[in-house]
């Protein structure tokens, strides 16, 4: 049995594991994908202190290397359920079970879907949620990026270096992206921004060929020919495995107190899976450190 099992290997989870190990607790973290979470899908990070500009995968690797240096076990698997037991908790994955006295959940978020016609049909056949993963498939082609926040604008800049043209589709008249990012995008010659356009459907045969849009200013539908589309409209918490414990709010985020503990004693939350206004790498690492520190204090 572990003293603490951290569920999630992103910036919050790895930070928590590092703090717990340094407090001499028997800790491991479990992650179904590559350690680093969404950092591994981000081409360039320019707002993490100490690194004016760094590739997301490189930052993720640096954090992961620190866990390796401390001999923190990395368990592989997708968590399906967490059950409270007299001794602590049982964590079940597809194939294994793990026991721990305490748990920190730092599973972050998953990309939000549009839930419109053609989205599921063309997923992997023109539609993607990761420009860093799939952008090279569209070299010298035309793509759309759907969304008006930081992620959409950051990945549009990345794609503009690979593809012939990028169309950014924004539903509203205002952007949610930072002003510095907006100015960068507006200076890129092969990026066109379509404001006040709602995405209605993805169209094609064997693969994506065009997007049906509603121009809300002109009040008319039109079709945009593209070879690929990247969706960045936000994220939903990856917390479904906690549904039975009653610790989630109506949107699926983990409700915690000032010590990052839920109403289930010994169960903590950290990072982007908490209800908060700012979701950045630096805030996730801060949550991981705070949750781990509070947990360590509970032993005193």
N, C-alpha and C positions, 0 to 999 in steps of 0.2 A: 504493500500500500504506500502510495506517495503521500507526503505531507500536503503538497499542493499540486494539482494538475491544472495547467493553463490551457484552455481551449482556444486555439487561434495562434497563428504564427506570423502575424503582421507586426507593425511597429509597437502597438500596445502590448501584444502578447509576448514578444521577445524581450521588451523592456521589463515587463513584470517578471519574467523568468530570470533575467539577469539579477534583478534586485533580490528576488527570493533566494537564489543560489548564494549570493553574497551574504545573505543572512543565515547561511548554513542550514537551509531547509532542503529536504529531499523533493526536488521539483522536476517536472518534465513538461514539455508543451506538445500539443497534438495539432497537426495541420494536414489538411487533405491535399493541398497543392504545394507550390514552391514557397518556401519561407519568404516573407516580405509582403504578402498580400498584394494590394493594388500598386504598391511601389514598383513591382516587377513589370507592370504594364504601362509605366509612365516613362516617356523618353527623357524628359528634362525636368529637374526639380531645382527651383531657383529661390525658394523661401525657407530652406532648412538651415538654421544657424551653423556657421562653420564651413558651409559649402556654398559659395556663391552660385555655382552651377554644377550639378551632378546628375548622371544618369540614374534613373530609379532603381534599375536592377543592381547597379554598383552599390548604392546605399543599402539596399536590402541585403546584399552579400556581406557588406561590412558588419551589419547588425548580426547576421547569422553566424559569421565567423567568431564574433564575441561569445555567442552561446556555445560554440564548439570549443573555444579556448577554456571555457568554464566547465566543460564536460556535462552540459545539460542535455539529457536525452531528447531527441526529436522523434515523436511517435507519429506514424503515418496513418491516416484514415479520416473518414467523414463521420462526425458524431451524429448519431441518430436519436439518442435520448440521454437524459441525465436523471437519475433517480436518487432520492434521499434515502439513506440507510441509517441504522443506529450508530454505525462507525463513522459515517460521513456521507460519501456519494459513490454511486456506481455510474461510470460513463461507458455507454455502449456505442461501438462503431458497427460497420457492416459485418465485421468478422471477429472482433475482439471486445473484451471488457476490461476496464481499468478501475481500480479503487483509489480513492483519495480522501483525506480528511477534509480538505477544503478545495474549492474550485474558483478560478478566475476565468470568466468568459470574455474573450476579446476577439470575437469572430467577425467584427466589422460589418460590411454591407455587401450586397450583390447589386449588379446593374439592373436598373428598372426598365421594364419593357413598355412599349407603346400600346400593346394589345390591339393591334389593328390588322386588317386583312393583309395576308402575304408575309407577315413578320416571321411566323414559325416556318412557313414554307421555304423561305429563302435564307434562313439562318444557316450560315456556313456556305451558302451559295450566292454570296453577294452582301449579306448582312452580317455585321460583326459588332462586338462591344469592346474591341481592343485594337487600336490602331498600331501599337507597337508590335502586337502579335501578327497581324494580317496585312498591314499597310504595304509591305513589299509585293504582295500579290497584285497590286494595282499600279505598278510602275508605268508611267506615261499614260495613265487612263484618267477617267473622270469619276470623282467620288463625292458623296454628300456626307456632311457631319450634322447630325440632328441634335440641337441643344444650344443653350445660350449661356452656360456657366463656364467656370474655369477649365474643367476637363475638356469640354467641347472646343474651346479656343486653343488650349495647349496642344491638343492632338491635331487640330487643323494646321497649326504651324508645322508640326512634325510631318504630317502628310504632304504638305505643300512642297517639301523637298524631294518627295518621291513621285508624286502623281502629276499629271498634266494640269488638272484644275480641281479645286475644292469649292464646293457650294455649302455654306453654312445655313441651315434652316432653323430659324428662331420663331417660336410661336407668338411671342409678344413683341411689343415695340421697344422694350428695354432689355438690356443684357444683364445677366447676373454675374458675369465675369469681372475680374478686377480691371480697373481703368488702364493699368500698365499693359495688361494682356490685350485689351481691346485695341489699344494704339498699335501694338505689334502686329496684330492681325490685319488691321486696316492698311498697314504699310506693305503687306505682301501682295504682289501683283496678280498672282494666280489663285487668290481667294476672293470669292464673291459672297456677300452676306445677303440673305433674303429674310428681312424682318416681317413680322405679322403674317407668317405663312404656317398653316397647320398641316401636319403630315396626316394624310387620310388613308393611304394604302401603298403597298409595294407591289409592283407589277412585273411580269416576265414570264418566261417559259421554263427552260431548264435552270436558268439563273436569273438574278435580278437584272432588269433592263431599264426601269424607270420608276419614278415616285410620283404618285398623285398628291397634289397639294391644293390647299384652299388659301388663296390670297385674300386675307380678311379686309384689306384696304379696298381692293377692286371688287370684292365679293364675287369672285369667280374661281372655278377650279381650273387647274392646269397641270401639265405633266412635265417632269424634269428627267431627261435621259441621263442615266448614270450607270457605271459599271459596278459600283459598290456603295454601301451606306454604313456609317458608323454611328451608333446610337449612344448619346451621352445626355440623358434627360434626368439623371439623378440616381439615387440608390435606395434600396430597401434593406432593413436589418436582416442579417443572416442568423436568426434566432428561433427558427421554428421548433427546434429540438427541446426548447424550454417551455413549450405550450402547456405542459401538464403541471408546472410548478407555480403558476399564477404570479409571475414576476414581470410580466410584459405589459406595456401600456397598449392603448388601442391601435397604435401603429406598429407594434411589434418590437419596440425598443425596451431595453432592460431598465427597470426603475430601481435606483439605488439611493442610499442615504449619503450623508456627508463623508462617510468612510468607504464609499463605493461598495457597500454591502447591501444585498437585497433583503427582503423580509424573510427569506429562508436563510437561517443562520449558517454561515460558512460559505455561502454562495455570493461571489463578487462579480462585478462587471467593470469593463474598461474599454475605452476607445470609441470608435464610430458606432458601435451598437448601443450606445447610450443616447437618450434624448438630449440633444444640445444643439446650439446654433452654429458652432464652428467645428468643422471636421477637416483637420489638416494632420499631416504626419507629426508635426511638433506637438499638437494637442493630444494626439493618440499616445505618443511616448510619455507625455506628462501624466495622462490617465493611468498608464501602465505602472509608472513609478509610484503614483499616489495610492493606487489600489494595493499594490504589493506592500508598500510601507504600512498601510493601515492593517493589512492582514498580519504582518509581522508583529505589530503592536498588540494584536489580539492574543498572542501567545504569552505576553508578559503579565 
